[in-house]
Amino acid sequence: MGATGADIESRIERARILPVVVIEQAADAVPLAKALLAGGLGVAEITFRTAAASEALSRIRDEVPNMLLGAGTVLTQSHLLAAREAGAQFIVTPGFNPAIVEASQSAGLPIVPGINNPTGVEQAMALGLKTVKFFPSEPSGGVPFIKALSGPYPEIRFVPTGGIGPGNLANYLALRAVIACGGSWMVDTKLVRDGRFDEITRLTAEAVALAGSAR
């Protein structure tokens, strides 16, 4: 990440948790963002898994400006353009696509691309990146695998995502190479769909407390 990216990375690292959000209805975006803030998390990754993603990003950017806002599941150039126009401040991808990484860098958007092996780490390093998403974390070997990768690549930092929840969050955050963990348990799609934003705030506060105890 560059200069702006360093600040964004610092904010994600302070949060320790990166909520991975799927929004089906754009009208839920602002209440969801406010619920996260009320629970103590000022960052969110809005995924491009639904048609509402761009509008959700725009609404949060306009109405909850204190939220650090990322766009996730960015798979195409059109996703990247839509995320940029909607006000996303950083990009997250599930895999490593050099074309998307380079386009994001050219657009001035910090990017955290997904990898789950040494080759992916070295591809990221070749493009000047020092922070990557480790995905899918649990199926790919989880904590032991990240420890193994940290041996030959001590300068690389990870945002593990996939299969992480309250039961194993602390194990990941105990690793020096991990800056934050991506997760969706506090923003479960059904909770958002049902408008249970108070429950999202409660779960978020619990997650923040758990992350804090793992420092």
Short mmCIF file of the C-alpha atoms (twelve columns), coordinates in Angstrom:
data_MODEL
# 
_entry.id   MODEL 
# 
loop_
_atom_site.group_PDB 
_atom_site.id 
_atom_site.type_symbol 
_atom_site.label_atom_id 
_atom_site.label_alt_id 
_atom_site.label_comp_id 
_atom_site.label_asym_id 
_atom_site.label_seq_id 
_atom_site.Cartn_x 
_atom_site.Cartn_y 
_atom_site.Cartn_z 
_atom_site.pdbx_PDB_model_num 
ATOM 1   C CA . MET A 1   0.000   0.000   0.000   1 
ATOM 2   C CA . GLY A 2   1.117   3.554   -0.669  1 
ATOM 3   C CA . ALA A 3   0.922   6.646   1.553   1 
ATOM 4   C CA . THR A 4   -2.845  6.804   1.592   1 
ATOM 5   C CA . GLY A 5   -2.920  3.045   1.842   1 
ATOM 6   C CA . ALA A 6   -0.705  3.162   4.930   1 
ATOM 7   C CA . ASP A 7   -3.304  5.243   6.737   1 
ATOM 8   C CA . ILE A 8   -6.081  2.910   5.647   1 
ATOM 9   C CA . GLU A 9   -4.072  -0.113  6.735   1 
ATOM 10  C CA . SER A 10  -3.481  1.539   10.093  1 
ATOM 11  C CA . ARG A 11  -7.213  2.065   10.590  1 
ATOM 12  C CA . ILE A 12  -7.964  -1.544  9.683   1 
ATOM 13  C CA . GLU A 13  -5.249  -2.718  12.050  1 
ATOM 14  C CA . ARG A 14  -6.710  -0.656  14.885  1 
ATOM 15  C CA . ALA A 15  -10.139 -2.166  14.209  1 
ATOM 16  C CA . ARG A 16  -8.685  -5.708  14.151  1 
ATOM 17  C CA . ILE A 17  -11.864 -6.915  12.451  1 
ATOM 18  C CA . LEU A 18  -12.991 -6.249  8.878   1 
ATOM 19  C CA . PRO A 19  -16.723 -6.986  8.544   1 
ATOM 20  C CA . VAL A 20  -17.491 -8.640  5.215   1 
ATOM 21  C CA . VAL A 21  -20.952 -7.420  4.279   1 
ATOM 22  C CA . VAL A 22  -23.465 -8.673  1.712   1 
ATOM 23  C CA . ILE A 23  -26.268 -6.150  1.181   1 
ATOM 24  C CA . GLU A 24  -29.264 -7.270  -0.835  1 
ATOM 25  C CA . GLN A 25  -31.257 -4.038  -0.522  1 
ATOM 26  C CA . ALA A 26  -29.525 -0.667  -0.710  1 
ATOM 27  C CA . ALA A 27  -31.960 0.699   1.868   1 
ATOM 28  C CA . ASP A 28  -30.250 -1.497  4.476   1 
ATOM 29  C CA . ALA A 29  -26.818 0.026   3.874   1 
ATOM 30  C CA . VAL A 30  -26.974 3.056   6.151   1 
ATOM 31  C CA . PRO A 31  -28.697 1.293   9.077   1 
ATOM 32  C CA . LEU A 32  -26.086 -1.465  8.792   1 
ATOM 33  C CA . ALA A 33  -23.196 1.002   8.819   1 
ATOM 34  C CA . LYS A 34  -24.650 2.807   11.824  1 
ATOM 35  C CA . ALA A 35  -25.123 -0.510  13.632  1 
ATOM 36  C CA . LEU A 36  -21.456 -1.363  13.090  1 
ATOM 37  C CA . LEU A 37  -20.368 2.052   14.367  1 
ATOM 38  C CA . ALA A 38  -22.608 1.682   17.418  1 
ATOM 39  C CA . GLY A 39  -20.891 -1.632  18.143  1 
ATOM 40  C CA . GLY A 40  -17.448 -0.080  17.899  1 
ATOM 41  C CA . LEU A 41  -16.378 -0.888  14.333  1 
ATOM 42  C CA . GLY A 42  -15.735 1.974   11.935  1 
ATOM 43  C CA . VAL A 43  -14.817 -0.090  8.894   1 
ATOM 44  C CA . ALA A 44  -16.738 -2.296  6.472   1 
ATOM 45  C CA . GLU A 45  -16.137 -4.216  3.268   1 
ATOM 46  C CA . ILE A 46  -19.223 -4.096  1.044   1 
ATOM 47  C CA . THR A 47  -19.018 -7.013  -1.348  1 
ATOM 48  C CA . PHE A 48  -19.920 -6.967  -5.015  1 
ATOM 49  C CA . ARG A 49  -21.983 -10.118 -4.632  1 
ATOM 50  C CA . THR A 50  -25.309 -8.353  -5.213  1 
ATOM 51  C CA . ALA A 51  -26.696 -5.755  -7.582  1 
ATOM 52  C CA . ALA A 52  -27.140 -3.377  -4.649  1 
ATOM 53  C CA . ALA A 53  -23.422 -3.069  -3.891  1 
ATOM 54  C CA . SER A 54  -22.703 0.191   -5.730  1 
ATOM 55  C CA . GLU A 55  -25.705 2.012   -4.336  1 
ATOM 56  C CA . ALA A 56  -24.993 0.648   -0.868  1 
ATOM 57  C CA . LEU A 57  -21.464 2.043   -1.052  1 
ATOM 58  C CA . SER A 58  -22.731 5.419   -2.241  1 
ATOM 59  C CA . ARG A 59  -25.329 5.701   0.498   1 
ATOM 60  C CA . ILE A 60  -22.857 4.868   3.238   1 
ATOM 61  C CA . ARG A 61  -20.281 7.272   1.819   1 
ATOM 62  C CA . ASP A 62  -22.857 10.090  1.758   1 
ATOM 63  C CA . GLU A 63  -24.622 9.445   5.060   1 
ATOM 64  C CA . VAL A 64  -21.995 7.769   7.273   1 
ATOM 65  C CA . PRO A 65  -18.798 9.590   6.266   1 
ATOM 66  C CA . ASN A 66  -16.872 8.383   9.331   1 
ATOM 67  C CA . MET A 67  -17.015 4.800   8.086   1 
ATOM 68  C CA . LEU A 68  -13.858 3.499   6.408   1 
ATOM 69  C CA . LEU A 69  -15.409 1.914   3.368   1 
ATOM 70  C CA . GLY A 70  -14.014 -0.869  1.220   1 
ATOM 71  C CA . ALA A 71  -15.360 -2.739  -1.787  1 
ATOM 72  C CA . GLY A 72  -14.961 -6.505  -1.746  1 
ATOM 73  C CA . THR A 73  -15.301 -9.364  -4.223  1 
ATOM 74  C CA . VAL A 74  -14.014 -7.026  -6.912  1 
ATOM 75  C CA . LEU A 75  -13.541 -9.378  -9.842  1 
ATOM 76  C CA . THR A 76  -13.705 -7.173  -12.928 1 
ATOM 77  C CA . GLN A 77  -12.695 -3.782  -14.234 1 
ATOM 78  C CA . SER A 78  -16.363 -2.757  -14.168 1 
ATOM 79  C CA . HIS A 79  -16.576 -3.666  -10.474 1 
ATOM 80  C CA . LEU A 80  -13.481 -1.585  -9.831  1 
ATOM 81  C CA . LEU A 81  -14.838 1.420   -11.708 1 
ATOM 82  C CA . ALA A 82  -18.199 1.156   -9.941  1 
ATOM 83  C CA . ALA A 83  -16.492 0.882   -6.550  1 
ATOM 84  C CA . ARG A 84  -14.356 3.935   -7.231  1 
ATOM 85  C CA . GLU A 85  -17.302 6.008   -8.434  1 
ATOM 86  C CA . ALA A 86  -19.353 4.938   -5.405  1 
ATOM 87  C CA . GLY A 87  -16.687 6.181   -3.019  1 
ATOM 88  C CA . ALA A 88  -14.872 3.053   -1.911  1 
ATOM 89  C CA . GLN A 89  -11.606 3.876   -0.148  1 
ATOM 90  C CA . PHE A 90  -9.945  0.507   -0.640  1 
ATOM 91  C CA . ILE A 91  -10.417 -2.686  -2.650  1 
ATOM 92  C CA . VAL A 92  -10.436 -6.335  -1.552  1 
ATOM 93  C CA . THR A 93  -10.351 -9.286  -3.934  1 
ATOM 94  C CA . PRO A 94  -10.782 -13.020 -3.247  1 
ATOM 95  C CA . GLY A 95  -7.892  -13.968 -5.531  1 
ATOM 96  C CA . PHE A 96  -4.856  -12.431 -7.162  1 
ATOM 97  C CA . ASN A 97  -5.564  -10.929 -10.571 1 
ATOM 98  C CA . PRO A 98  -2.571  -8.809  -11.656 1 
ATOM 99  C CA . ALA A 99  -4.736  -6.756  -14.025 1 
ATOM 100 C CA . ILE A 100 -7.126  -5.774  -11.230 1 
ATOM 101 C CA . VAL A 101 -4.274  -5.051  -8.828  1 
ATOM 102 C CA . GLU A 102 -2.510  -2.812  -11.339 1 
ATOM 103 C CA . ALA A 103 -5.749  -1.048  -12.310 1 
ATOM 104 C CA . SER A 104 -6.548  -0.399  -8.660  1 
ATOM 105 C CA . GLN A 105 -3.065  0.975   -8.061  1 
ATOM 106 C CA . SER A 106 -3.369  3.191   -11.140 1 
ATOM 107 C CA . ALA A 107 -6.694  4.486   -9.821  1 
ATOM 108 C CA . GLY A 108 -5.075  5.386   -6.512  1 
ATOM 109 C CA . LEU A 109 -7.086  2.803   -4.596  1 
ATOM 110 C CA . PRO A 110 -5.213  0.662   -2.055  1 
ATOM 111 C CA . ILE A 111 -5.909  -3.012  -2.669  1 
ATOM 112 C CA . VAL A 112 -5.742  -6.130  -0.522  1 
ATOM 113 C CA . PRO A 113 -5.750  -9.066  -2.959  1 
ATOM 114 C CA . GLY A 114 -6.429  -12.629 -1.920  1 
ATOM 115 C CA . ILE A 115 -3.746  -15.321 -1.860  1 
ATOM 116 C CA . ASN A 116 -3.393  -18.727 -0.191  1 
ATOM 117 C CA . ASN A 117 0.066   -19.913 -1.222  1 
ATOM 118 C CA . PRO A 118 3.693   -18.767 -1.619  1 
ATOM 119 C CA . THR A 119 3.246   -18.048 -5.320  1 
ATOM 120 C CA . GLY A 120 0.473   -15.578 -4.521  1 
ATOM 121 C CA . VAL A 121 2.652   -13.880 -1.926  1 
ATOM 122 C CA . GLU A 122 5.458   -13.450 -4.426  1 
ATOM 123 C CA . GLN A 123 3.082   -12.109 -7.081  1 
ATOM 124 C CA . ALA A 124 1.918   -9.525  -4.560  1 
ATOM 125 C CA . MET A 125 5.478   -8.618  -3.639  1 
ATOM 126 C CA . ALA A 126 6.356   -8.172  -7.317  1 
ATOM 127 C CA . LEU A 127 3.712   -5.448  -7.525  1 
ATOM 128 C CA . GLY A 128 4.921   -3.718  -4.393  1 
ATOM 129 C CA . LEU A 129 2.296   -5.023  -1.978  1 
ATOM 130 C CA . LYS A 130 3.026   -5.912  1.619   1 
ATOM 131 C CA . THR A 131 -0.498  -6.693  2.834   1 
ATOM 132 C CA . VAL A 132 -2.631  -9.487  1.399   1 
ATOM 133 C CA . LYS A 133 -5.847  -11.267 2.205   1 
ATOM 134 C CA . PHE A 134 -5.407  -14.927 3.131   1 
ATOM 135 C CA . PHE A 135 -8.478  -16.643 1.661   1 
ATOM 136 C CA . PRO A 136 -10.176 -18.992 2.235   1 
ATOM 137 C CA . SER A 137 -8.332  -19.117 5.505   1 
ATOM 138 C CA . GLU A 138 -9.609  -22.148 7.365   1 
ATOM 139 C CA . PRO A 139 -9.841  -24.463 4.314   1 
ATOM 140 C CA . SER A 140 -6.350  -23.325 3.276   1 
ATOM 141 C CA . GLY A 141 -4.635  -24.258 6.521   1 
ATOM 142 C CA . GLY A 142 -5.515  -21.391 8.838   1 
ATOM 143 C CA . VAL A 143 -3.170  -20.330 11.620  1 
ATOM 144 C CA . PRO A 144 -0.473  -22.976 10.982  1 
ATOM 145 C CA . PHE A 145 -0.281  -22.063 7.293   1 
ATOM 146 C CA . ILE A 146 0.047   -18.346 8.004   1 
ATOM 147 C CA . LYS A 147 2.824   -19.139 10.478  1 
ATOM 148 C CA . ALA A 148 4.563   -21.148 7.768   1 
ATOM 149 C CA . LEU A 149 4.250   -18.341 5.221   1 
ATOM 150 C CA . SER A 150 5.641   -15.828 7.713   1 
ATOM 151 C CA . GLY A 151 8.926   -17.733 7.812   1 
ATOM 152 C CA . PRO A 152 10.189  -16.959 4.298   1 
ATOM 153 C CA . TYR A 153 8.084   -13.771 4.002   1 
ATOM 154 C CA . PRO A 154 8.457   -11.933 7.321   1 
ATOM 155 C CA . GLU A 155 7.601   -8.573  5.764   1 
ATOM 156 C CA . ILE A 156 4.183   -9.701  4.512   1 
ATOM 157 C CA . ARG A 157 1.082   -8.963  6.574   1 
ATOM 158 C CA . PHE A 158 -2.197  -10.830 6.331   1 
ATOM 159 C CA . VAL A 159 -5.938  -10.255 6.596   1 
ATOM 160 C CA . PRO A 160 -7.210  -13.844 6.939   1 
ATOM 161 C CA . THR A 161 -10.823 -14.338 5.888   1 
ATOM 162 C CA . GLY A 162 -13.000 -17.404 5.519   1 
ATOM 163 C CA . GLY A 163 -14.191 -19.649 8.327   1 
ATOM 164 C CA . ILE A 164 -13.254 -17.195 11.072  1 
ATOM 165 C CA . GLY A 165 -15.614 -16.546 13.974  1 
ATOM 166 C CA . PRO A 166 -15.702 -16.003 17.728  1 
ATOM 167 C CA . GLY A 167 -14.268 -19.462 18.372  1 
ATOM 168 C CA . ASN A 168 -10.991 -18.930 16.522  1 
ATOM 169 C CA . LEU A 169 -10.652 -15.156 16.129  1 
ATOM 170 C CA . ALA A 170 -8.195  -14.786 19.012  1 
ATOM 171 C CA . ASN A 171 -5.928  -17.500 17.582  1 
ATOM 172 C CA . TYR A 172 -5.514  -15.509 14.372  1 
ATOM 173 C CA . LEU A 173 -5.113  -12.129 16.031  1 
ATOM 174 C CA . ALA A 174 -2.362  -13.552 18.220  1 
ATOM 175 C CA . LEU A 175 -0.165  -13.855 15.110  1 
ATOM 176 C CA . ARG A 176 2.149   -10.891 14.619  1 
ATOM 177 C CA . ALA A 177 1.713   -11.125 10.857  1 
ATOM 178 C CA . VAL A 178 -2.070  -10.679 11.077  1 
ATOM 179 C CA . ILE A 179 -3.305  -7.087  11.088  1 
ATOM 180 C CA . ALA A 180 -7.023  -7.920  11.154  1 
ATOM 181 C CA . CYS A 181 -9.464  -10.715 10.387  1 
ATOM 182 C CA . GLY A 182 -12.281 -10.591 7.896   1 
ATOM 183 C CA . GLY A 183 -15.562 -12.045 9.063   1 
ATOM 184 C CA . SER A 184 -19.287 -11.973 8.523   1 
ATOM 185 C CA . TRP A 185 -20.749 -13.516 11.662  1 
ATOM 186 C CA . MET A 186 -21.710 -10.123 13.120  1 
ATOM 187 C CA . VAL A 187 -23.290 -9.016  9.831   1 
ATOM 188 C CA . ASP A 188 -25.023 -12.246 8.831   1 
ATOM 189 C CA . THR A 189 -27.113 -11.699 5.691   1 
ATOM 190 C CA . LYS A 190 -30.284 -12.894 7.406   1 
ATOM 191 C CA . LEU A 191 -29.830 -10.364 10.208  1 
ATOM 192 C CA . VAL A 192 -29.484 -7.590  7.638   1 
ATOM 193 C CA . ARG A 193 -32.419 -8.893  5.621   1 
ATOM 194 C CA . ASP A 194 -34.615 -9.027  8.728   1 
ATOM 195 C CA . GLY A 195 -33.591 -5.560  9.875   1 
ATOM 196 C CA . ARG A 196 -32.118 -6.836  13.143  1 
ATOM 197 C CA . PHE A 197 -29.648 -4.009  13.447  1 
ATOM 198 C CA . ASP A 198 -29.715 -4.004  17.251  1 
ATOM 199 C CA . GLU A 199 -28.516 -7.610  17.146  1 
ATOM 200 C CA . ILE A 200 -25.773 -6.621  14.685  1 
ATOM 201 C CA . THR A 201 -24.652 -3.936  17.126  1 
ATOM 202 C CA . ARG A 202 -24.629 -6.472  19.974  1 
ATOM 203 C CA . LEU A 203 -22.619 -9.033  18.015  1 
ATOM 204 C CA . THR A 204 -20.250 -6.350  16.804  1 
ATOM 205 C CA . ALA A 205 -19.601 -5.121  20.335  1 
ATOM 206 C CA . GLU A 206 -18.879 -8.703  21.423  1 
ATOM 207 C CA . ALA A 207 -16.472 -9.160  18.516  1 
ATOM 208 C CA . VAL A 208 -14.686 -5.893  19.310  1 
ATOM 209 C CA . ALA A 209 -14.303 -6.933  22.949  1 
ATOM 210 C CA . LEU A 210 -12.951 -10.328 21.905  1 
ATOM 211 C CA . ALA A 211 -10.481 -8.716  19.506  1 
ATOM 212 C CA . GLY A 212 -9.385  -6.331  22.215  1 
ATOM 213 C CA . SER A 213 -8.662  -9.168  24.605  1 
ATOM 214 C CA . ALA A 214 -6.465  -10.794 21.950  1 
ATOM 215 C CA . ARG A 215 -4.057  -7.830  21.728  1 
# 
